[in-house]
Amino acid sequence: MDNSTVMNLLKDLVNEGPSVIPLDKGSLLIAAAFDKTLNIEEQIKLLDSLAKGVERDIDTQQDPLSIINGLNNYLFDHVGLHGNESDYYDPKNSLIHHVLSTRKGIPITLSLIYIEIGRRLGIPLRGVGMPGHFLVNHEKESSFFIDTFHQGTILSKSECAELMSRTNPAIRWSESFLNPISNIEFLARILRNLSAIYVKLGEHTNAISSLTMLTILQPYEPGHYRDRGMLLYQANQKEQSLDDLLFYLSETVAAPDKWYVERLIESIRSGADSSTL
């Protein structure tokens, strides 16, 4: 599947209703942008099969903790899902089909699989976008949270705060970090992770693809256009870069980096070499 097809399918998915965009199809379209051999329907069937494997062993009428314990036993002990601690920043950890294949990933992709298996079983699970470490919780139980990166460890609110203080000591704790997030926000976080990783690896084409998908998911977030505009500039795609940077300034009343973006725009218009900036 080529990139233009992926982008069009993602637009169609968002247009169906951003509040109901499915995590499985959304995450697989993201993965398809970086792996043209990916068969989305096969991956959906794999998720269906994993859910079938545990269906008989979980009574969804039980209390949430019992349900979570049963799901943990299946996904972590039987299926073998686990956190990739040895190569955390490998971009494949953010591509859901690779996580399904290798059984290892990062908190957000492991959480996505966990939630999607739960959804197929009628278990209402939600993504919790705590900074630095994604979590899951049961819609009917707000006293504990599930850490899928560490084999489904059950965390209290205070333990979540301790975990965040270790991973993000510069951020002051707020209980709002434990609020559930929308599926759009969920997928956008995967893409922000990918964009940052690809920039660090110097893979700017992939980073630009990540940011393009972000503009589809969150078209009114001007920062995505600024970031893509900067990368397009570095890739010598000046005309597209100019469009993004002008849009960013038009949508941002008091951009803290306005002076730099304006300088970049002037450079593009004058045809100056980017190495002089």
C-alpha positions as a printed Julia matrix, in Angstrom:
277×3 Matrix{Float64}:
   0.0     0.0    0.0
   1.55    3.32  -1.04
   1.65    6.39   1.19
  -1.03    8.35  -0.66
  -3.46    5.44  -0.25
  -2.65    5.22   3.47
  -3.24    8.95   3.92
  -6.57    8.81   2.06
  -7.76    5.82   4.08
  -6.78    7.57   7.31
  -8.74   10.65   6.23
 -11.77    8.47   5.5
 -11.47    6.87   8.93
 -11.34   10.26  10.67
 -14.22   11.58   8.58
 -16.42    8.72   9.77
 -16.3    10.39  13.17
 -13.2    11.32  15.19
 -14.93   10.33  18.43
 -15.33    6.73  17.26
 -12.18    6.17  15.22
 -11.12    2.53  15.87
  -7.75    2.03  17.48
  -6.99   -1.19  15.63
  -7.58    0.15  12.12
  -6.05    3.53  12.93
  -2.85    2.04  14.34
  -2.55   -0.41  11.44
  -2.88    2.4    8.91
  -0.07    4.2   10.73
   2.04    1.05  10.5
   1.17    0.61   6.81
   2.78    3.98   6.06
   6.14    2.45   7.02
   5.64   -1.12   5.82
   4.08   -1.4    2.36
   3.73   -5.2    2.71
   1.38   -4.94   5.69
  -2.0    -6.65   5.22
  -4.43   -4.84   7.5
  -7.19   -7.45   7.3
  -4.79  -10.22   8.33
  -3.74   -8.21  11.38
  -7.37   -7.56  12.33
  -8.0   -11.31  12.11
  -4.97  -11.91  14.34
  -6.44   -9.61  17.0
  -9.78  -11.42  16.63
  -8.0   -14.75  17.09
  -6.2   -13.56  20.22
  -9.52  -12.47  21.7
 -11.08  -15.85  20.85
  -8.23  -17.54  22.69
  -9.23  -16.05  26.03
 -12.98  -15.69  25.52
 -13.91  -18.89  27.36
 -11.62  -18.19  30.31
 -12.96  -14.75  31.21
 -16.35  -14.05  32.75
 -17.12  -10.44  31.87
 -19.72  -10.36  34.64
 -17.02  -10.65  37.29
 -15.58   -7.66  39.13
 -13.06   -5.56  37.17
 -10.03   -6.79  39.11
 -10.84  -10.45  38.43
 -11.36   -9.68  34.76
  -8.02   -7.84  34.56
  -6.21  -10.7   36.3
  -7.64  -13.15  33.77
  -6.66  -10.9   30.85
  -3.16  -10.45  32.3
  -2.66  -14.2   32.67
  -3.59  -14.75  29.05
  -1.82  -11.85  27.32
   1.38  -11.78  29.36
   1.85  -15.36  30.6
   0.33  -17.28  27.69
   0.7   -15.0   24.64
   3.98  -13.54  25.93
   3.47   -9.81  25.47
   6.24   -7.85  27.19
   8.05   -4.55  27.21
  11.07   -4.08  24.95
  13.46   -2.82  27.6
  16.62   -3.6   25.62
  15.7    -1.46  22.57
  12.98    0.89  23.77
  13.43    3.5   21.01
  13.32    1.13  18.07
  10.57    2.62  15.83
   9.18   -0.88  15.28
   7.95   -0.77  18.88
   5.41    1.8   17.69
   4.2    -0.27  14.71
   1.4    -2.48  15.93
   1.95   -5.38  13.51
   5.57   -5.7   14.62
   4.47   -5.75  18.24
   1.95   -8.49  17.45
   4.65  -10.45  15.63
   7.49  -10.11  18.14
   5.25   -9.85  21.24
   7.32   -6.93  22.49
   6.64   -3.22  22.43
   6.4    -0.02  24.44
   3.65    0.99  26.89
   1.36    2.65  24.34
   1.36   -0.15  21.75
   1.06   -2.89  24.35
  -1.82   -0.91  25.86
  -3.49   -0.62  22.46
  -3.41   -4.4   21.98
  -4.67   -4.9   25.53
  -7.57   -2.49  24.98
  -8.46   -3.99  21.59
  -8.56   -7.52  22.98
 -10.74   -6.21  25.8
 -13.07   -4.44  23.37
 -13.63   -7.66  21.45
 -14.66   -9.33  24.7
 -16.94   -6.51  25.82
 -14.48   -5.3   28.5
 -14.56   -1.47  28.65
 -10.9    -0.46  28.84
  -9.46    3.01  28.21
  -6.1     4.5   27.44
  -4.56    6.74  30.1
  -1.98    9.13  28.68
   0.21    9.68  31.73
   3.34   11.59  30.62
   6.25    9.26  29.99
   4.38    6.02  30.62
   1.09    5.06  29.02
  -1.41    3.12  31.17
  -4.81    1.41  30.92
  -7.79    1.48  33.2
 -11.19   -0.21  33.43
 -14.08    2.15  32.76
 -15.91    0.96  35.9
 -12.91    1.05  38.24
 -10.96    4.24  38.93
  -8.92    3.02  41.91
  -6.26    1.13  39.95
  -4.39    1.3   36.67
  -2.71   -1.32  34.49
   0.93   -1.09  33.44
   1.11   -3.22  30.29
   4.85   -2.62  29.91
   5.43   -4.55  33.12
   3.19   -7.57  32.54
  -0.02   -5.88  33.63
   1.16   -4.7   37.05
  -1.72   -3.14  38.97
  -0.93    0.37  40.2
  -2.73    2.62  42.66
  -2.93    6.36  42.02
  -0.02    7.01  44.36
   2.07    4.33  42.63
   1.31    5.99  39.28
   2.6     9.26  40.71
   5.78    7.53  41.92
   6.28    5.93  38.5
   5.95    9.27  36.76
   8.35   10.95  39.17
  10.97    8.37  38.17
  10.38    8.68  34.43
   9.66   12.44  34.3
  11.12   14.05  37.45
  10.89   17.56  35.95
   7.09   17.39  35.61
   4.96   18.29  38.61
   2.39   15.59  39.33
  -1.28   16.2   38.61
  -4.06   13.67  39.07
  -5.41   14.84  35.7
  -2.6    12.76  34.16
  -4.76    9.74  34.96
  -7.73   10.93  32.91
  -8.64    8.71  29.95
  -7.82   10.06  26.5
  -9.71    9.87  23.21
  -8.75    7.47  20.44
  -7.6    10.42  18.33
  -5.26   11.51  21.13
  -4.13    7.89  21.54
  -3.12    7.54  17.88
  -1.62   11.03  17.82
   0.69   10.08  20.69
   1.95    7.07  18.73
   2.69    9.38  15.82
   4.46   11.95  18.0
   6.65    9.15  19.35
   7.44    7.98  15.82
   8.18   11.48  14.58
  10.62   12.14  17.42
  12.35    8.79  16.93
  12.69    9.21  13.17
  14.1    12.74  13.58
  16.66   11.41  16.03
  17.6     8.66  13.56
  17.87   11.2   10.74
  15.07    9.48   8.81
  13.34   12.7    7.81
  11.1    11.19   5.14
   9.53    8.91   7.75
   9.3    11.78  10.23
   7.47   13.88   7.62
   5.05   10.99   7.0
   4.38   10.8   10.76
   3.66   14.52  10.9
   1.42   14.37   7.83
  -0.7    11.75   9.57
  -0.77   13.97  12.65
  -2.21   16.81  10.54
  -4.93   14.41   9.4
  -5.79   13.36  12.95
  -5.45   16.83  14.47
  -5.77   19.34  11.61
  -6.18   22.29  13.97
  -2.94   21.71  15.9
  -0.57   24.32  14.39
   2.52   22.79  15.98
   2.3    19.8   13.64
   2.57   22.13  10.64
   5.53   23.99  12.14
   7.38   20.73  12.81
   6.64   19.38   9.35
   7.57   22.71   7.78
  10.96   22.64   9.49
  11.64   19.12   8.22
  10.45   19.94   4.71
  12.83   22.9    4.72
  15.73   20.64   5.68
  14.66   18.25   2.91
  14.82   21.15   0.43
  11.07   21.01  -0.22
  10.82   24.76   0.14
   7.39   25.39  -1.36
   5.66   22.85   0.87
   7.68   24.11   3.83
   6.52   27.67   3.19
   2.86   26.6    3.15
   3.22   24.85   6.52
   5.14   27.66   8.21
   2.72   30.34   6.99
  -0.21   28.27   8.25
   1.51   27.89  11.63
   1.91   31.64  12.05
  -1.64   32.34  10.86
  -3.06   29.94  13.47
  -0.81   30.9   16.4
  -1.52   34.24  18.03
   1.64   34.52  20.11
   4.06   31.87  18.85
   7.13   31.81  21.14
   9.3    30.96  18.14
   7.67   33.49  15.83
  10.94   35.34  15.18
  12.69   32.17  14.03
   9.82   30.98  11.84
   9.58   34.43  10.22
  13.33   34.31   9.54
  12.92   30.89   7.96
  10.06   32.15   5.78
  12.16   35.1    4.65
  15.0    32.72   3.82
  12.72   30.59   1.66
  11.33   33.6   -0.15
  14.78   35.03  -0.79
  16.25   31.69  -1.83
  18.95   31.79   0.88
  20.9    28.66   1.76
  19.55   26.85   4.85
  23.11   26.46   6.19
  23.2    30.21   6.89
  20.42   29.94   9.48
